[in-house]
Amino acid sequence: MRRQAYAAISLTLFLILPASPSQTLAQTKPEAPLTGASWQQCLIHYAQTLAIDPDLFHAIVQTESAGHPWALGWSDQTGRRHSYAPRRQEDAVAMLLSLLQTAPNVDIGIAQISSQHLGWLARHHQIQSRDLLEPCVNLYASSLILQTSIQKHGRTWRAVAGYNGSTAYIPAVWKQFCQRAADAGCSSGRSTPPLPSTPLPRPYDRGTVETQRNTGGTPISWKISPVGSQLSFQRPHLEETATHTFDLLNVRALLVVTLALLCGGIGLLLILALGGRLVLLAVYIVREGIYMLRRQRAAHHRLTG
């Protein structure tokens, strides 16, 4: 019993003590940002739903965050602009929660959704601030904002400007668009940017039934002539990865709790076992003391009698 208790205590101490430097480094290795193909399909889906050119939607994303899924941008109280591109999603969540308490406005995620939109996104679409650090959720919110801007300004570049709030936004998006779609009336970004009243490029007038572009080494296709429909979004599919995360730290924590309970049970059994022996020893001592006292009294009576 004692050997088992000592072994359990030693194993518990081993698990609780800090890991070696090499183990700690391995456990804190930064998460790799999501690859292009991880969110490209979402981007194309929402572009088709809006009936806009996927390359145009991609140009907006590149202008906003250069495709970083957890990018954050904000202005401080003096109006100075700041940006942050964390390597781990949990770092982005912590920074975002802090900024929402201190910064007047925060631009969140891959399409830089302004925190000014958080109210109606939560009320009408059940999207919270940290959800926007999921690229597909962020692109869904971005498509909602673009849809509103298109309804207000029509299918013109003024709708693109409305996404950012300034017509100065048009040349930046046009440059990114031309880099991806040099066959759409521009030449590698060197042509004159369109006027705000210029119609948006039609997504499927480049002469092919199926267009294919290489995005980060992964070819992705979209088909001709989609019909614009109501935007929809399914949360469970996007949260599936997070709910199945179970890393080494969780295993260690579970082992520590289990062994702590085991050691506590063994300790209680030892106390009960030793306590029973002590009680028996005390009874034996009392009984022997009584017998000795009786013998002494009997001897005293014989001597005095």
FENKA-V627467 format. One record per pair of residues at least 12 apart in sequence whose C-alpha atoms are under 6 Angstrom apart, sorted by the first residue. I is the first residue (numbers start at 1). J is the second residue. Records with the same first field share a line. If there is no record, write none. Layout:
I = J ; J
//
This chain:
30 = 87 ; 88
31 = 88
36 = 216
39 = 136
42 = 136
48 = 226
49 = 228 ; 229
50 = 228
51 = 228
52 = 203
53 = 203
56 = 177
59 = 173 ; 176 ; 177
60 = 173
61 = 111
63 = 173
64 = 111 ; 112
65 = 110
67 = 110
68 = 110
69 = 109 ; 110 ; 135
70 = 109 ; 133
71 = 84 ; 85 ; 109
72 = 84 ; 107 ; 108
73 = 106 ; 107
74 = 105 ; 106
76 = 103
109 = 132 ; 133
149 = 162
155 = 199 ; 200
156 = 197 ; 198 ; 199 ; 200
157 = 196 ; 198 ; 200
158 = 196
171 = 193
175 = 189
204 = 224
209 = 224
210 = 223 ; 224
//
